[in-house]
Amino acid sequence: MSEILKEHEALRALEQSRLAALVAGDVEAARLLHADDFQLVTPVGMALSREQYLGAIAAGTLCYKVWEPKDIEVRLFGQGAAIRYQSELEVTFGQHHMPRATHWHTDLYEKRNGAWQIVWSHATAVRSMV
């Protein structure tokens, strides 16, 4: 397997691990995968820092019920990588429950000190064209 394909597989596995940690509420495992300057833009347009995001998960304010990714596409750019995929996502944020729905995810990873970390993440709900 070429080095590029190995990096693609490593990033897919890393994203799977990140999602598993977030669904399990394992903030300590998730913290290692999120860069200090991480930012999430949610499907409703809210921007959250790493501390806000992981803090909400730790407090139980943000609770992922389901996060099942489909095929994860990877593009490498030197020490950076973009990944994109659709997923089935069900989440509760505060008192607002978002029922299971399909979302697009676009994430940017950077290799820092020899390890990949997610820097930016953006999620968008898929809307029907009819």
Secondary structure, DSSP 8 states (H G I E B T S, - for coil): --HHHHHHHHHHHHHHHHHHHHHHT-HHHHHHHEEEEEEEE-TTS-EEEHHHHHHHHHHTSEEEEEEEE---EEEEETTEEEEEEEEEEEEEETTEEEEEEEEEEEEEEEEETTEEEEEEEEEEE-----
